[in-house]
Amino acid sequence: MKYTKIINGKRLQMSEKEINDFLTNQPIKDEILKNAINNKIYQIKQEAERQILAIYPLYKQNNILMSQDNDAIMIMNDDILKLRNKSNEIEKSLEGKTIEELEAFDVSDNNLWQ
């Protein structure tokens, strides 16, 4: 990961020592980790939405609801709830991960969603 600093209005590359000092500053480190987790949660939610819409595009959801076919509505509801629950489970799995682990975490990995 590249880190830069701004001095006299110019963006400059940080030295390894400056990066280390920056990252070992606990409040800053905590903030970076919090942002990395929030970013992954957003990506997980996007992936869940993508998967739901791949199975039930909005027009299909609307058609099923308008049909008033309770069996079809319940099947769709169950399928969507399974993906939402899986999304919540994947989000919980982020707890305790390091920044490096979060950066390597691929939310689109099909094995996560099985």
N, C-alpha and C positions, 0 to 999 in steps of 0.2 A: 504494500500500500504506500502511495506517495503522500508525503506531507509537505506542505509549503507554509511559509510565513510571509507576512507583508511588512516590509521595512521601507520607509519613505515612499509609500505608494507603489512599491514594486513587489511583485510576488517572487519569492526566492525559495529554492529547494532547501529543506531542513537537513542538517547533518545527522548522522546516525546518533550522535550523542544527544542532540536536541530532540530527536524523535523519542529516544529512550527516556529522557527526562520528562517529556510531555506525556508519554504513555504510562509512566510510573506514578504520575501525579494522580492520587486515588480519586478525587472528585471528577477530574477529567476522564479518567479511565472508566469510572462508573457511568458517566454520561455517554461515552462512546459505546459502551456495552448496551445501555438502555436503547440508544438509537438503532444499533444493529439488530436487537431483538424486535423493536417496533417495525423495522424495515422487513424482517423475515415474516412477521405476523401479517403485514400487508400483502406480501407475496403469496403467503398461504391462502389468504382470503381470495386473492385474485385467481389462484389455481383452482380453488373450490368452485368459484363462480364459473370458470372456464369449463370445468368438468360437468357442472350442472347444466349449463347451456348447451354443451355438446350432446347430452342425453335428451334434455327438454328445452329446446329453444323457446323463446318467449311466445311465439305463435302457437307452439304445441301445448305449452302450459295453458294458454288462453283457451285453446280448443277443448282441452280436457275439462277445464273448469266450466266452460259454457255447455258442454255435453251433459252435465249434471249426472254423469255416470260415477256413482259413488265408489265402485270397485277401482276404476281407472284413477280417480282422484286419490284414493288411499294408496295405491301402488306408487303413483308419482310422489305423493307426500313422503312415503317410506323411503323411496330412493333418494330424495333430496335430504331428508333427515339423516340418512346414513352418511352422506358426504359432509354435511354440516358437523355431525358428531366426530367424524374422522378429522376434519379440519381443526376442531377444538382439541382433539387428542394430540395432533401434530404440534399445535401451538404450545401445549403443555410440555412437550418433549424438549422445547428450547431451553427450559429452565436449567441453569447450571452450566450451559455451554459457554465456551470461551469465544472471544471475537473471531479467532481463527476458525474454530469449529462452525460458527455461524456463517462465516464467509464461504465455507466449503459446503454448507448445507443446501442441497438441491431440492427445492419444494416441488419440483415437477417429477421427481423420481417416482415411478409407478409403484414401486415396492412400498412406499410410505402410505399409499392410498388403498392398499389391499385389505 
